[in-house]
Amino acid sequence: MIVINKFFKTFGLMLLVPVLLMQACNKELPGAVPLTPQTPSGTETILQKLDAAEFSILKAAVTKASTFASATGKLSDILGNADNELTFFAPDNTAILTSFSLLGLPASPSSLDFFSAGKLDTLLKYHIIGGQLLTTGKIPATFPNMYLQSSLVLAPPSASLPPGLRMPVFLSKVGSAVFVNSVPVTAADIMASNGVMHKTYIALLPPELLLWQKIATDASYSYFRAALLKADEGDDKKTLQTALSNPAANLTVFAPTNAAFQALLTAQITQGVLPLVKQSYITTGLVPAVKAANPGISDADALVQATALAETEPHKASIINMATAQAAGLAATPDVFTNPALAGVLTAETVKGLVVYHIMGVRSYTVNMPATQTNYPTLLNGAIAAHPGIGLKAVFGATGVTAATVKGAANATASNIPINPLTNGTSDQNFINGAIHRIDQVLLPQ
């Protein structure tokens, strides 16, 4: 029987996964800069403010989007209605051209031609928060970020989702710098008669995939996917897959790399197979060698001598190398989670206890993480309320967040989150129902 270290034994728990709401954009970030509010002006609507030369591309996009017969209203009517109260995130020409480049399009106003009126209506309504005038003074510098619903309807009204599920955006403040999702606001509090505008470094791009769709199809998460499937084994409700597939969820997933899982599993399985490998090494290798060197020695005495030899070098090193090689073979593919030889160790309950420790019930971007390591709860706290959770920390430099880490309670060192918020990057990867950060260690709860 393979024996695994105690952190792998103690969290066989059926957990109630919390479900809240949704998400944002995938882009490169500049340095976080202090914001200087502009002088309020209540004489022009937001639509009229867009007549300024710096917003000419945005105004053209609004004009084109307004030709679309949207069930949620014409964009120009929404932005031009003096009776509305709106918060509008307004990328200027530079921001839109930067966005085009990041999307692989020419950095030219003509790139608007790549977008239909309906697509522009969708994209731009994601930049609007209706019914609220959110100046920077109303944004708290707290964790987690400020959850707000945009004007982009994700699902129509229903008995379970009145008045319809809207794609959320998230506001946060770090010192005097403000972010929407993980995108910096470059100029804030541009007041209009029907609301307030905030210029953003790039356009906000609403996500199109759910967390589970990404995890289930991205080869870089194949071990994490296998662990999630194992955790839901025998669970008719497929609790974790359901939560990660729920568009109304609001989660943060710290997803270990395949190499991180392989390293952990190899180390743990090595400890489990070591006694068996050692016994085989003694009986099939050392005992015959002892007998050959000592003709006439009894089997019992040969075994005693062979056992003693096994504790000396180089035999001890050979045994460890053989055990490590065997363990590495078992951990070489994600099938390790369904290997019958490990069924008594990698049980669904054990793996679930480990997996939920990598999921938070709130959304956190790296810009939301504190500069001093601070612990926050994970879904594991739904079963063990007193558990210390995970420690989050970000390093802020002249170019924004330059490094970020997450530490498990039993990890000797913190796991790194490589900073790369671009689409298909490693940090701040945003989805309809949450965010994913890639990490280089498996988080250990105990």
C-alpha positions as CSV (number, residue, x, y, z in Angstrom):
1,M,0.0,0.0,0.0
2,I,1.4,3.4,-1.0
3,V,1.6,5.8,1.9
4,I,1.4,9.5,1.1
5,N,2.4,12.5,3.3
6,K,-0.3,13.7,5.7
7,F,-1.3,16.8,3.9
8,F,-2.6,14.5,1.2
9,K,-4.8,12.6,3.7
10,T,-6.7,15.1,5.8
11,F,-8.9,17.0,3.4
12,G,-11.4,14.4,2.2
13,L,-14.3,16.7,2.5
14,M,-17.5,17.3,0.5
15,L,-17.6,21.1,0.1
16,L,-20.3,23.5,-0.7
17,V,-18.9,25.7,-3.4
18,P,-20.0,29.3,-3.1
19,V,-21.5,30.9,-6.2
20,L,-21.6,34.7,-6.7
21,L,-21.2,36.5,-10.2
22,M,-18.9,37.4,-13.2
23,Q,-16.0,39.3,-15.2
24,A,-13.7,41.3,-17.7
25,C,-10.7,41.9,-20.0
26,N,-7.3,40.6,-21.2
27,K,-4.7,43.2,-21.8
28,E,-1.2,44.6,-21.4
29,L,-0.8,47.1,-18.6
30,P,1.2,50.3,-18.3
31,G,2.5,51.8,-15.1
32,A,-0.2,52.7,-12.5
33,V,-0.2,56.5,-12.3
34,P,-1.9,58.8,-9.8
35,L,-5.2,60.3,-11.0
36,T,-5.9,64.0,-11.2
37,P,-9.7,64.6,-11.4
38,Q,-10.7,67.0,-14.0
39,T,-13.0,70.0,-13.4
40,P,-16.6,68.8,-13.4
41,S,-18.8,70.1,-16.2
42,G,-22.5,69.5,-16.3
43,T,-23.3,71.3,-19.6
44,E,-22.6,68.4,-22.0
45,T,-23.8,64.8,-22.1
46,I,-21.4,62.0,-22.4
47,L,-22.3,61.7,-26.1
48,Q,-21.4,65.3,-26.6
49,K,-18.1,64.9,-24.7
50,L,-17.1,62.4,-27.4
51,D,-17.0,65.2,-29.9
52,A,-13.6,66.0,-28.6
53,A,-10.8,65.2,-31.0
54,E,-9.2,62.7,-28.7
55,F,-12.3,60.6,-28.8
56,S,-12.9,60.7,-32.5
57,I,-12.5,56.9,-33.0
58,L,-14.7,56.1,-30.0
59,K,-17.4,58.5,-31.3
60,A,-17.3,56.7,-34.7
61,A,-17.6,53.4,-33.0
62,V,-20.6,54.7,-31.0
63,T,-22.2,56.0,-34.2
64,K,-21.8,52.7,-36.0
65,A,-23.0,50.7,-32.9
66,S,-26.1,52.9,-32.8
67,T,-27.3,51.5,-36.1
68,F,-27.8,48.1,-34.5
69,A,-31.3,47.4,-33.3
70,S,-30.4,46.4,-29.8
71,A,-33.0,45.0,-27.3
72,T,-31.3,47.0,-24.6
73,G,-31.5,50.3,-26.4
74,K,-29.6,52.4,-29.0
75,L,-26.1,53.3,-27.7
76,S,-26.3,57.0,-28.8
77,D,-29.7,57.3,-27.0
78,I,-28.2,55.9,-23.8
79,L,-25.1,58.1,-23.8
80,G,-27.0,61.2,-25.1
81,N,-30.0,61.1,-22.7
82,A,-29.5,64.0,-20.3
83,D,-31.7,62.3,-17.7
84,N,-29.5,59.2,-17.4
85,E,-26.9,58.7,-14.7
86,L,-24.0,56.7,-16.1
87,T,-20.4,55.7,-15.5
88,F,-18.6,55.3,-18.8
89,F,-15.1,54.0,-19.4
90,A,-13.9,55.8,-22.4
91,P,-10.8,54.7,-24.3
92,D,-9.4,57.7,-26.2
93,N,-7.8,57.4,-29.7
94,T,-4.4,56.2,-28.3
95,A,-6.1,53.6,-26.2
96,I,-8.2,52.2,-29.1
97,L,-5.2,52.1,-31.4
98,T,-3.3,50.2,-28.8
99,S,-6.2,47.8,-28.4
100,F,-6.2,47.2,-32.1
101,S,-2.5,46.4,-32.1
102,L,-3.0,43.9,-29.2
103,L,-5.8,42.3,-31.1
104,G,-3.5,41.9,-34.1
105,L,-5.2,44.5,-36.2
106,P,-3.7,47.6,-37.9
107,A,-3.3,50.5,-35.5
108,S,-5.6,52.6,-37.7
109,P,-9.1,54.0,-37.3
110,S,-10.0,51.9,-40.3
111,S,-9.8,48.8,-38.1
112,L,-13.3,49.7,-36.9
113,D,-14.4,48.1,-40.2
114,F,-13.5,44.7,-38.7
115,F,-16.3,45.0,-36.2
116,S,-20.0,44.8,-37.1
117,A,-22.5,47.3,-35.6
118,G,-23.8,44.5,-33.3
119,K,-20.3,43.6,-32.1
120,L,-19.5,47.2,-31.3
121,D,-22.8,47.5,-29.4
122,T,-21.8,44.6,-27.3
123,L,-18.3,45.8,-26.7
124,L,-19.2,49.4,-25.8
125,K,-22.1,48.5,-23.5
126,Y,-19.5,46.6,-21.5
127,H,-18.0,50.0,-20.9
128,I,-21.2,51.4,-19.2
129,I,-22.4,51.1,-15.7
130,G,-26.0,52.4,-15.7
131,G,-27.7,54.1,-12.8
132,Q,-24.5,55.1,-10.9
133,L,-22.2,58.0,-11.1
134,L,-18.9,56.5,-9.7
135,T,-16.3,59.1,-9.2
136,T,-12.9,58.0,-7.9
137,G,-13.8,59.2,-4.4
138,K,-16.5,56.5,-4.3
139,I,-14.1,53.6,-5.1
140,P,-12.8,52.0,-1.9
141,A,-9.2,50.7,-1.6
142,T,-10.3,47.4,-0.2
143,F,-10.1,43.7,-1.0
144,P,-11.7,42.3,-3.0
145,N,-12.5,44.8,-5.7
146,M,-15.8,46.6,-6.3
147,Y,-18.3,44.4,-8.1
148,L,-20.6,46.3,-10.6
149,Q,-22.9,45.2,-13.4
150,S,-22.3,46.7,-16.8
151,S,-25.0,47.4,-19.4
152,L,-24.0,44.3,-21.4
153,V,-26.7,41.7,-20.8
154,L,-25.3,38.2,-20.7
155,A,-28.7,36.4,-20.2
156,P,-32.2,37.7,-20.7
157,P,-34.6,38.1,-17.8
158,S,-36.0,34.9,-16.3
159,A,-37.6,33.6,-13.2
160,S,-34.2,32.8,-11.7
161,L,-32.3,35.8,-13.0
162,P,-34.4,38.9,-12.9
163,P,-33.9,41.4,-14.5
164,G,-31.3,39.5,-16.5
165,L,-27.7,38.6,-15.9
166,R,-25.3,41.4,-16.9
167,M,-21.6,41.1,-17.4
168,P,-19.9,42.7,-14.4
169,V,-16.9,44.9,-14.3
170,F,-14.6,45.4,-11.2
171,L,-13.3,48.7,-9.9
172,S,-10.4,48.9,-7.5
173,K,-8.0,51.5,-6.1
174,V,-4.3,51.2,-5.2
175,G,-3.2,54.4,-3.5
176,S,-4.4,57.1,-5.9
177,A,-4.4,54.8,-9.0
178,V,-7.7,53.3,-10.1
179,F,-8.2,50.1,-12.2
180,V,-11.2,48.7,-14.0
181,N,-10.7,45.0,-14.0
182,S,-6.9,45.0,-14.3
183,V,-6.8,47.9,-16.7
184,P,-5.5,51.3,-15.4
185,V,-7.6,54.4,-15.6
186,T,-5.4,57.1,-17.1
187,A,-7.7,60.1,-16.5
188,A,-10.6,60.1,-14.2
189,D,-13.7,62.0,-13.2
190,I,-14.5,63.7,-16.5
191,M,-17.9,65.0,-15.5
192,A,-20.9,65.3,-17.8
193,S,-24.5,66.3,-17.4
194,N,-25.6,62.6,-17.4
195,G,-22.7,60.9,-15.6
196,V,-18.9,60.6,-15.4
197,M,-16.3,59.4,-17.8
198,H,-13.0,57.7,-17.0
199,K,-10.3,57.3,-19.7
200,T,-8.8,53.8,-19.8
201,Y,-5.4,52.7,-21.1
202,I,-7.1,50.3,-23.5
203,A,-10.6,49.3,-24.4
204,L,-12.3,46.7,-22.2
205,L,-12.9,43.4,-23.9
206,P,-15.7,41.3,-22.5
207,P,-14.8,37.6,-22.0
208,E,-16.4,34.9,-24.1
209,L,-15.4,31.7,-22.2
210,L,-16.3,30.2,-18.9
211,L,-13.6,29.0,-16.5
212,W,-14.3,25.4,-17.1
213,Q,-14.3,25.8,-20.9
214,K,-10.7,27.2,-20.6
215,I,-9.5,24.6,-18.1
216,A,-11.1,21.7,-20.0
217,T,-9.5,22.6,-23.4
218,D,-6.1,24.2,-22.5
219,A,-3.3,21.6,-22.6
220,S,-1.3,23.7,-20.1
221,Y,-3.9,22.9,-17.5
222,S,-4.3,19.1,-18.2
223,Y,-3.2,18.0,-14.7
224,F,-5.4,20.5,-13.1
225,R,-8.3,19.4,-15.3
226,A,-7.7,15.8,-14.3
227,A,-7.6,16.7,-10.7
228,L,-11.0,18.5,-11.0
229,L,-12.5,15.5,-12.8
230,K,-11.2,13.2,-10.0
231,A,-12.6,15.5,-7.3
232,D,-16.0,15.3,-8.9
233,E,-15.8,11.5,-9.3
234,G,-18.9,9.9,-7.8
235,D,-20.6,13.3,-7.3
236,D,-23.8,13.3,-9.4
237,K,-23.9,17.1,-9.2
238,K,-20.3,17.5,-10.5
239,T,-20.0,20.2,-7.9
240,L,-16.7,21.8,-9.1
241,Q,-17.3,21.5,-12.8
242,T,-20.8,23.0,-12.3
243,A,-19.4,25.9,-10.3
244,L,-16.7,26.6,-12.9
245,S,-19.3,26.4,-15.7
246,N,-21.8,28.7,-13.9
247,P,-21.9,32.1,-15.7
248,A,-23.2,33.7,-12.5
249,A,-20.2,32.6,-10.5
250,N,-17.4,34.9,-9.4
251,L,-14.2,33.0,-8.7
252,T,-10.4,33.2,-8.7
253,V,-8.5,30.0,-9.7
254,F,-4.8,29.6,-9.0
255,A,-4.0,26.9,-11.5
256,P,-0.7,25.0,-11.0
257,T,1.3,24.1,-14.1
258,N,1.6,20.6,-15.3
259,A,5.2,20.5,-14.1
260,A,4.2,21.6,-10.6
261,F,1.7,18.7,-10.4
262,Q,4.3,16.3,-11.7
263,A,6.9,17.5,-9.2
264,L,4.5,17.1,-6.2
265,L,3.1,13.8,-7.3
266,T,6.6,12.4,-8.0
267,A,7.8,13.4,-4.6
268,Q,4.8,12.0,-2.7
269,I,4.6,8.8,-4.7
270,T,8.4,8.3,-4.2
271,Q,7.8,8.2,-0.5
272,G,5.0,5.7,-0.9
273,V,6.9,3.2,-3.2
274,L,10.2,3.6,-1.4
275,P,9.6,0.7,1.1
276,L,8.6,-1.6,-1.8
277,V,11.5,-0.6,-4.0
278,K,13.9,-1.1,-1.1
279,Q,12.6,-4.5,-0.3
280,S,12.9,-5.6,-3.9
281,Y,16.4,-4.2,-4.1
282,I,17.5,-6.1,-1.1
283,T,16.0,-9.5,-2.0
284,T,16.7,-9.5,-5.7
285,G,20.0,-7.6,-5.7
286,L,21.9,-7.5,-2.4
287,V,21.0,-10.9,-1.0
288,P,22.4,-12.8,-4.1
289,A,25.5,-10.6,-4.0
290,V,26.1,-11.3,-0.4
291,K,25.7,-15.1,-1.0
292,A,28.1,-15.0,-3.9
293,A,30.7,-13.3,-1.8
294,N,30.1,-15.6,1.2
295,P,29.6,-19.2,0.0
296,G,27.7,-21.2,2.6
297,I,26.2,-18.3,4.4
298,S,22.6,-18.9,5.6
299,D,19.7,-17.2,4.0
300,A,18.9,-15.4,7.3
301,D,22.4,-14.1,7.7
302,A,22.5,-13.0,4.1
303,L,19.3,-11.1,4.5
304,V,20.7,-9.3,7.6
305,Q,23.9,-8.3,5.8
306,A,22.0,-7.2,2.7
307,T,19.6,-5.1,4.8
308,A,22.5,-3.4,6.5
309,L,24.2,-2.7,3.1
310,A,21.0,-1.1,1.9
311,E,21.6,1.7,4.4
312,T,25.0,2.5,3.0
313,E,26.1,4.4,-0.1
314,P,25.9,3.9,-3.0
315,H,23.0,1.5,-2.4
316,K,20.9,4.0,-0.5
317,A,21.2,6.4,-3.4
318,S,20.4,3.7,-5.9
319,I,17.2,2.8,-4.0
320,I,16.0,6.4,-3.9
321,N,16.8,6.8,-7.6
322,M,14.8,3.7,-8.5
323,A,11.9,4.8,-6.4
324,T,12.0,8.3,-7.9
325,A,12.1,6.8,-11.4
326,Q,9.1,4.6,-10.7
327,A,7.2,7.5,-9.2
328,A,8.0,9.8,-12.1
329,G,6.7,7.1,-14.5
330,L,3.4,7.0,-12.5
331,A,3.2,10.8,-12.5
332,A,4.2,11.2,-16.1
333,T,0.7,11.8,-17.4
334,P,-2.6,13.2,-16.0
335,D,-3.8,9.6,-15.9
336,V,-2.1,9.4,-12.6
337,F,-5.4,10.5,-11.0
338,T,-7.2,7.5,-12.4
339,N,-4.3,4.9,-12.0
340,P,-5.8,1.9,-10.1
341,A,-2.4,1.5,-8.3
342,L,-3.0,4.8,-6.6
343,A,-6.8,4.5,-6.0
344,G,-6.3,4.2,-2.3
345,V,-4.3,7.4,-2.1
346,L,-5.7,9.8,-4.7
347,T,-9.3,9.4,-3.7
348,A,-11.9,11.8,-4.9
349,E,-12.3,13.2,-1.4
350,T,-8.6,13.7,-1.0
351,V,-8.1,15.4,-4.4
352,K,-11.2,17.6,-3.8
353,G,-9.7,18.9,-0.6
354,L,-6.6,19.9,-2.5
355,V,-8.3,21.4,-5.5
356,V,-10.7,23.6,-3.6
357,Y,-7.7,25.1,-1.8
358,H,-6.8,26.7,-5.2
359,I,-10.1,28.5,-5.7
360,M,-11.4,31.7,-4.1
361,G,-15.0,32.7,-3.9
362,V,-14.2,36.2,-5.0
363,R,-12.5,37.6,-8.1
364,S,-8.9,38.9,-7.6
365,Y,-6.6,40.5,-10.1
366,T,-3.0,41.0,-9.2
367,V,-3.6,44.7,-8.8
368,N,-6.0,43.8,-6.0
369,M,-3.4,41.9,-4.0
370,P,-1.7,43.6,-1.0
371,A,1.9,44.7,-0.9
372,T,2.4,42.7,2.3
373,Q,1.5,39.0,2.3
374,T,-2.0,38.7,3.6
375,N,-4.2,35.6,4.0
376,Y,-7.6,35.2,2.4
377,P,-10.1,32.3,2.5
378,T,-10.6,29.8,-0.3
379,L,-13.4,27.4,-0.9
380,L,-11.8,25.0,1.6
381,N,-12.9,27.4,4.3
382,G,-16.5,26.4,3.5
383,A,-15.7,23.1,5.3
384,I,-12.9,24.3,7.6
385,A,-13.8,27.8,8.7
386,A,-10.7,28.3,10.8
387,H,-8.3,27.4,8.1
388,P,-5.8,30.2,7.5
389,G,-6.4,30.2,3.7
390,I,-3.8,31.4,1.2
391,G,-1.3,34.3,1.4
392,L,-1.5,36.8,-1.4
393,K,1.2,39.4,-2.2
394,A,1.9,41.7,-5.1
395,V,5.0,43.8,-5.8
396,F,4.2,47.2,-7.3
397,G,6.8,49.1,-9.3
398,A,7.1,51.8,-11.9
399,T,5.4,49.6,-14.5
400,G,2.5,48.5,-12.3
401,V,2.5,45.0,-10.7
402,T,6.0,43.5,-11.4
403,A,5.6,40.3,-9.4
404,A,2.9,38.4,-7.4
405,T,2.9,35.3,-5.2
406,V,0.4,33.0,-3.5
407,K,1.5,30.9,-0.6
408,G,-0.1,27.7,0.8
409,A,-0.2,27.1,4.5
410,A,2.2,24.1,4.2
411,N,4.4,25.3,1.3
412,A,7.9,26.2,2.3
413,T,8.0,29.0,-0.2
414,A,5.4,31.1,-2.0
415,S,4.3,30.1,-5.5
416,N,5.1,32.6,-8.2
417,I,2.4,34.1,-10.6
418,P,4.3,35.0,-13.8
419,I,3.1,38.4,-14.7
420,N,1.7,38.4,-18.3
421,P,-1.9,39.7,-18.5
422,L,-2.1,39.4,-22.3
423,T,-4.6,37.0,-23.8
424,N,-3.4,33.4,-23.2
425,G,-0.9,34.8,-20.8
426,T,-0.1,33.7,-17.2
427,S,-1.8,36.3,-14.9
428,D,-5.1,38.1,-14.8
429,Q,-6.7,35.8,-17.4
430,N,-10.3,36.8,-17.4
431,F,-13.4,34.8,-18.1
432,I,-17.1,35.2,-17.8
433,N,-17.2,33.8,-14.3
434,G,-13.8,34.4,-12.9
435,A,-10.1,34.9,-13.3
436,I,-7.2,32.4,-13.6
437,H,-3.6,32.9,-12.5
438,R,-1.0,30.3,-13.3
439,I,1.3,29.2,-10.5
440,D,4.5,27.2,-10.3
441,Q,3.7,25.1,-7.2
442,V,0.7,23.1,-6.0
443,L,-0.7,24.8,-2.9
444,L,-0.6,22.6,0.2
445,P,-3.3,23.2,2.8
446,Q,-1.5,21.3,5.6
